[in-house]
Structure formats: structure tokens, C-alpha cells
């Protein structure tokens, strides 16, 4: 999966990675993190996210950045990860994705 994501990312695709469980989403995102690939993890609360990538959640990032920098980060990020139940999160509402991996 990570190899496919790297190819898609190289082709300038914005990618949404989604799964039914937090663990399934986190398993892929942790592998991407170890490869040095940036992403934003969307979750209803940070405590459901694996500690290894908890600092990369929308909630964590939004606490560190002002509105302008957060907006820029959201627009330039090419990979987002969330569970299927978090797909309607406000951070995703103005974004479009080229590829969705479920």
C-alpha cells in the first residue's frame, strides 16, 4: 500500500486514506511516517490515535498554528487519514481528493 501511495503522491495526487477502524488507518499512516511522508490525521479526539503519530492530528496541529498558517497547511497537505466515521470532519469540508483508498 505504501508503495502505491508513494507513486500516487509523486504524481501530485491528493490522497484520502480511510478505514473503518482507527487502528487500520494508523497502521498505514505509521508506515508512511517512517518513510518521511507527511500527512494530517483526522480524528474525533487525539486519544484514539496511536501515540506515534498523535502529534500529526488535525487537533494537535491546529493548537500550534494560527488560522492563516493552519489554512495553508490544510491546502498544501497531500495526504489525509481518517476513519469512515470521521469523513465529515470540518477540516475536510473544503478539500477535494484525487484518490480515496479505503
Beta strands, then each sheet from edge to edge (+ up, - down):
strand 1: 15-19
strand 2: 40-41
strand 3: 79-83
strand 4: 99-101
sheet 1: 2+ 3+ 1+ 4+
end
